[in-house]
Amino acid sequence: MIRTLLLSALFTLIAAVAVTSASLAATRAGVDKQFSQWLETDLWPEAKRGGVSRQVFDRAFSGVTLDWDLPDLAPPGFPKPRQRAQSQAEFRSPGAYFNEKSLQGLAASGRALMKQHAHVLGKLETRYGVPASIIVAIWGRESGFGRAKIPHSAVRVLATKAFMSTRPALFRREILAALEILQRGDVSSAEMKGSWAGAMGQPQFLPSSYLDHAVDFDGDGKRDIWNSTADSLASIANYLARSGWVRGRDWGFEAVIPESVTCALEGPDRARPISALADMGIIRISGRAFPDHERRAPGMVLVPAGTYGPEFVVTPNFYVIKEYNNSDLYALFIGNLADRIAQGGSAFVTPWGSTGKMLRSDIARLQSSLEKQGYDVGGADGLPGYKTRRSIGEWQARNRQKPTCFPSAALLKSVR
């Protein structure tokens, strides 16, 4: 009797799984059909208005299907994607970003490649004013100096995300830009390879960035960021130059900030001459003086881990690097890697200390509490950027606590 019941339950479960799978397949088939209709009745008319020919459009989407394996999809008719449960710590010490073995490997390759491409890089420095080491560092970080496999069809990724991602408007602009690139003839749709996020080629440009910044530097009439080293390096340099790179200035310096100077001084909107920062007692950790031409120019305090890690005086060029990737840690990684490539530099002198483990949702709650008290934290997004860090420092000073300028579980309880 028991065996009969177990077998009956098993057959019922198998049948339910089969029905569910069949339903899912049918649903996906329906979405695939909607995608084909969307291409024809929605995307094609706009692409046509933008100057894309029918031949280019048809060739771009020949055989293209939805990529169901991409993240952040919101297929029509499917349940909306749930936000990932914050069941484990998601924000830890920024030091995890700086893998020493990876940095050493990239620096060694970067030094060799900077010599190999010295002629091209010299021309780029003259034309754009961006140091060769910065260009090469970004090249290395983005695509392993062009060696990384970039396997995805950019057209497929961008079309999928334009049709059914959580940010369709963004990716609609990008697929239309990709079609414009194909119309110009710089690359074929088969060669237009990108990442799962739609960033293309060795510099990892979105199509709109390609249209604005890609350069034909090897003179073959095409802006080829997939196969041409010269075009890829020039495109990176052009991007930084057009984003405001200040010729002749460094990106920044690791520094020591005395206890008499608050860590809440941080931020590009609180810039002052580096000589003024030096007069406050801020020094380079190397012990060397700030270069004279830097002393006369504006600089900013940066404390990405508050008082729990390295401290910096950065220049406006640091924020130009952030235009490439809007992350303090990315810009620091590029700056440090460039120093290693150009000067044989090494890891930051001050170690990254333990900042504890917090959920992003906890940090967002802390940010919301500070906002309610009138602080500008830059948005309650769970990421402690400079506005959040300095708001923490200001709150701590106002409440007679030693400023750390970094979130903690104890601080979350205190600020409520």
C-alpha positions in Angstrom: 0.0 0.0 0.0 2.8 2.4 1.0 4.8 1.5 -2.1 1.7 2.1 -4.3 1.2 5.5 -2.7 4.8 6.5 -3.2 4.8 5.4 -6.8 1.6 7.4 -7.4 3.1 10.5 -5.8 6.2 10.1 -7.9 4.2 9.8 -11.1 2.2 12.9 -10.1 5.4 14.9 -9.5 6.9 13.8 -12.8 3.7 14.8 -14.6 3.7 18.2 -12.8 7.3 18.9 -13.8 6.5 17.9 -17.4 3.5 20.2 -17.5 5.5 23.1 -15.9 8.3 22.6 -18.4 5.9 22.5 -21.3 4.2 25.6 -20.0 7.5 27.4 -19.7 8.6 26.3 -23.2 5.3 27.6 -24.6 5.6 30.8 -22.7 9.2 31.3 -24.0 8.0 30.5 -27.5 5.4 33.2 -27.1 8.0 35.7 -26.0 10.2 34.8 -28.8 7.4 35.5 -31.2 6.8 38.9 -29.5 10.5 39.6 -30.0 10.2 39.0 -33.7 7.2 41.3 -33.9 8.9 43.9 -31.9 11.9 43.9 -34.2 9.7 44.4 -37.2 7.0 46.8 -36.0 8.8 48.7 -33.3 12.6 48.7 -33.7 12.8 48.7 -37.5 10.7 51.9 -38.0 12.9 53.9 -35.6 16.2 52.5 -37.0 14.9 53.4 -40.5 14.3 57.0 -39.3 17.8 57.0 -38.0 19.2 56.2 -41.5 19.7 52.4 -41.2 19.0 50.6 -44.4 16.7 47.6 -44.7 19.6 45.5 -45.9 21.8 46.4 -42.9 18.9 45.8 -40.5 18.0 42.4 -41.9 21.7 41.3 -42.0 22.2 42.4 -38.4 19.2 40.3 -37.1 19.6 37.3 -39.4 19.4 34.3 -37.1 19.4 36.4 -33.9 17.3 35.0 -31.1 16.7 36.1 -27.5 19.5 35.3 -25.1 17.7 33.9 -22.1 20.9 33.4 -20.1 21.6 37.1 -19.6 21.0 38.7 -16.1 18.4 41.3 -15.2 15.8 40.2 -17.7 12.1 41.0 -17.4 10.3 38.9 -20.1 6.8 40.1 -20.9 4.2 38.0 -19.1 6.7 36.5 -16.7 6.7 37.5 -13.0 8.8 40.5 -12.4 12.3 39.6 -11.2 12.6 39.7 -7.5 15.4 41.7 -5.8 18.1 39.4 -4.6 17.6 38.6 -0.9 20.3 40.3 1.2 20.9 37.1 3.2 24.7 37.5 3.3 27.2 40.3 3.6 27.5 42.1 0.3 29.8 45.0 1.2 33.2 44.3 2.6 36.6 46.1 2.8 37.5 47.9 -0.4 40.8 46.0 -0.2 39.1 43.0 -1.8 39.2 44.9 -5.1 43.0 45.1 -5.2 44.2 41.5 -5.8 47.9 41.8 -5.6 48.7 38.8 -7.8 46.4 40.2 -10.5 48.0 43.7 -10.3 51.5 42.3 -10.5 50.6 40.3 -13.5 48.9 43.2 -15.3 51.9 45.5 -14.4 54.5 43.1 -15.9 52.5 42.7 -19.1 51.8 46.4 -19.2 55.5 47.3 -19.0 56.3 45.0 -21.9 53.5 46.2 -24.0 54.2 49.8 -23.3 57.7 49.2 -24.8 56.3 47.2 -27.7 53.8 50.0 -28.6 56.0 52.9 -27.6 55.8 54.6 -31.0 52.0 54.6 -31.1 51.7 55.6 -27.4 54.2 58.4 -27.9 52.0 59.9 -30.6 48.9 59.5 -28.4 50.5 61.3 -25.5 51.4 64.2 -27.8 48.0 64.4 -29.4 45.7 63.7 -26.4 47.9 64.6 -23.4 47.1 61.3 -21.6 50.0 59.3 -20.2 50.8 56.1 -21.9 50.7 54.2 -18.6 47.1 55.3 -18.0 46.0 54.2 -21.5 47.7 50.9 -21.1 46.4 50.3 -17.6 42.8 50.8 -18.8 43.5 48.5 -21.8 44.7 45.9 -19.4 41.9 46.2 -16.9 39.1 46.2 -19.6 40.3 43.4 -21.8 43.5 41.9 -20.6 45.4 44.0 -23.2 43.1 42.7 -25.9 43.7 39.1 -25.1 40.4 38.4 -23.2 37.8 36.4 -25.0 34.8 38.6 -25.8 32.3 35.9 -26.9 28.9 37.5 -27.1 27.2 38.9 -30.1 26.7 42.6 -29.2 23.6 42.8 -31.4 22.0 39.8 -29.6 22.8 41.1 -26.1 21.7 44.6 -26.8 18.5 43.6 -28.6 17.6 41.1 -25.8 18.1 43.8 -23.2 16.3 46.5 -25.2 13.3 44.1 -25.6 13.1 42.6 -22.1 15.6 43.9 -19.5 15.0 45.9 -16.4 16.4 49.0 -18.2 14.9 48.8 -21.7 15.2 52.5 -22.5 19.0 52.5 -22.0 19.6 49.4 -24.2 17.2 50.6 -26.8 19.5 53.6 -27.3 22.4 51.3 -27.5 21.0 48.8 -30.0 20.1 51.8 -32.3 23.6 53.1 -31.9 25.0 49.6 -32.8 22.9 49.6 -35.9 24.3 53.0 -36.8 27.8 51.6 -36.5 26.9 48.7 -38.8 25.4 51.2 -41.3 28.7 53.1 -41.3 30.6 49.9 -42.2 33.3 49.9 -39.5 32.5 46.3 -38.5 30.2 43.5 -39.5 27.5 42.2 -37.1 29.4 38.9 -36.9 32.5 40.7 -35.7 30.7 43.0 -33.3 31.6 41.1 -30.2 30.8 42.4 -26.7 30.4 41.4 -23.1 27.1 40.2 -21.5 26.5 43.8 -20.6 26.9 45.0 -24.2 30.3 46.7 -23.9 32.3 46.1 -27.0 35.9 45.4 -28.1 39.2 46.0 -26.4 38.2 49.3 -24.7 34.8 47.9 -23.7 32.8 50.7 -25.2 29.0 50.7 -25.3 27.9 51.6 -28.9 27.1 55.2 -28.0 30.6 55.6 -26.5 32.0 54.1 -29.7 30.2 56.7 -31.8 31.4 59.5 -29.6 35.0 58.4 -29.0 36.3 55.6 -31.2 39.2 56.6 -33.4 40.8 55.3 -36.6 44.4 55.7 -35.7 46.0 53.1 -38.0 44.6 54.9 -41.0 42.7 52.0 -42.6 39.5 53.9 -42.8 37.7 51.9 -40.1 37.5 52.5 -36.3 38.3 48.9 -35.3 38.3 48.5 -31.5 38.1 44.7 -31.9 41.2 43.9 -33.9 43.4 47.0 -34.1 45.6 47.8 -31.2 46.3 51.3 -32.4 42.6 52.1 -32.8 41.9 50.6 -29.4 44.6 52.6 -27.6 43.7 55.8 -29.4 40.0 55.4 -28.6 40.8 55.1 -24.9 43.0 58.2 -25.0 40.4 60.1 -26.9 37.7 59.1 -24.4 39.8 60.5 -21.5 40.8 63.6 -23.3 37.2 64.5 -24.2 36.2 63.8 -20.6 38.5 66.5 -19.4 41.9 65.0 -18.8 44.3 67.8 -17.6 47.6 67.5 -19.6 50.7 67.3 -17.4 48.9 66.4 -14.1 49.1 63.2 -12.1 46.0 61.2 -11.1 46.8 61.5 -7.3 49.1 60.5 -4.5 48.8 58.2 -1.5 48.9 60.5 1.6 48.8 60.7 5.3 46.0 62.8 6.8 46.7 63.9 10.4 44.1 63.3 13.1 43.6 67.1 13.3 42.1 67.1 9.8 38.7 65.5 9.5 38.1 62.7 7.0 34.9 64.5 6.1 36.9 66.9 4.0 36.5 64.4 1.1 34.9 65.1 -2.2 35.5 66.8 -5.6 33.2 69.7 -4.6 35.6 70.4 -1.7 38.7 70.9 -3.8 41.3 73.4 -2.8 44.9 74.0 -3.9 47.2 71.1 -2.9 49.4 73.6 -1.2 46.5 74.4 1.2 46.1 70.7 1.9 49.8 70.5 2.7 49.5 73.5 5.0 46.9 71.6 6.9 49.5 68.9 7.5 48.5 66.4 4.8 51.7 64.9 3.3 52.6 62.3 0.7 53.1 58.9 2.4 56.4 58.6 0.5 57.8 61.6 2.4 58.5 63.4 -0.8 57.0 66.9 -1.3 54.1 67.4 -3.7 55.5 68.5 -7.1 55.5 72.3 -7.4 53.2 72.3 -10.4 50.7 70.1 -8.5 50.9 72.3 -5.4 49.5 75.3 -7.3 46.6 73.3 -8.7 43.5 71.9 -7.1 43.4 68.6 -5.2 40.9 66.6 -3.3 41.0 64.3 -0.3 39.9 60.7 -0.9 39.3 58.1 1.8 37.6 55.1 0.1 37.6 53.1 3.4 37.3 56.1 5.7 40.0 55.8 8.4 40.3 52.1 7.9 42.6 52.1 4.8 44.8 54.2 2.5 44.2 57.9 2.2 44.8 60.0 -0.9 45.1 63.4 -2.4 43.7 63.1 -5.9 43.6 65.5 -8.9 40.7 66.2 -11.3 42.2 63.5 -13.5 41.1 60.9 -10.9 37.5 61.9 -11.7 38.2 61.7 -15.4 39.1 58.1 -14.9 35.8 57.7 -13.1 34.1 58.9 -16.2 35.3 55.6 -17.8 33.9 53.6 -14.9 32.1 55.4 -12.1 33.8 53.8 -9.2 36.4 55.2 -6.8 38.0 51.7 -6.5 38.2 51.4 -10.3 39.9 54.7 -10.6 42.3 53.8 -7.8 43.0 50.5 -9.4 43.9 52.2 -12.7 46.0 54.8 -11.0 48.0 52.3 -9.0 48.4 50.0 -12.0 49.6 52.9 -14.2 52.2 53.8 -11.5 53.4 50.2 -11.4 53.7 50.2 -15.2 55.5 53.6 -15.5 57.5 53.8 -12.3 57.7 50.2 -11.0 55.4 51.1 -8.2 53.9 48.7 -5.8 50.9 48.2 -3.5 49.6 51.1 -1.4 51.7 51.5 1.7 48.8 51.7 4.2 47.0 48.3 4.3 43.2 48.0 3.9 41.9 47.4 7.4 38.8 45.4 8.4 35.7 47.4 7.9 33.3 44.7 9.2 30.6 43.1 7.2 27.3 44.8 6.4 24.4 44.1 4.0 23.8 46.7 1.3 20.3 47.0 2.7 21.8 47.9 6.1 23.9 50.6 4.5 20.8 51.9 2.6 19.0 52.1 5.9 21.9 54.1 7.4 21.8 56.4 4.5 18.1 56.9 4.8 18.5 57.7 8.5 21.1 60.3 7.7 19.0 61.8 4.9 16.1 62.3 7.4 18.5 64.3 9.5 19.4 66.6 6.6 22.6 65.0 5.3 23.3 64.6 1.6 24.4 61.0 1.2 24.1 60.9 -2.6 21.1 58.6 -2.4 20.2 55.6 -0.3 21.6 52.9 -2.7 23.5 50.8 -0.2 26.9 51.9 -1.6 29.0 54.2 0.6 30.3 56.8 -1.9 32.1 60.0 -0.8 28.9 61.8 0.1 27.9 59.0 2.4 31.4 58.7 3.9 31.7 62.4 4.7 28.1 62.6 6.0 29.0 59.8 8.4 32.1 61.8 9.5 30.1 64.9 10.0 27.4 63.1 12.0 30.1 61.5 14.2 31.8 64.8 14.9 28.5 66.5 15.7 27.7 63.6 18.1 31.1 63.8 19.8 32.4 60.5 18.2 35.7 60.1 16.5 35.1 60.4 12.8 35.8 57.2 10.8 33.8 58.2 7.7 32.7 54.6 7.1 29.6 52.7 7.8 29.4 50.1 10.6 26.8 48.0 12.4 27.3 50.0 15.6 26.9 53.3 13.7 23.6 52.0 12.2 22.2 51.5 15.7 23.4 55.0 16.8 22.1 57.0 14.0 18.5 55.6 14.2 
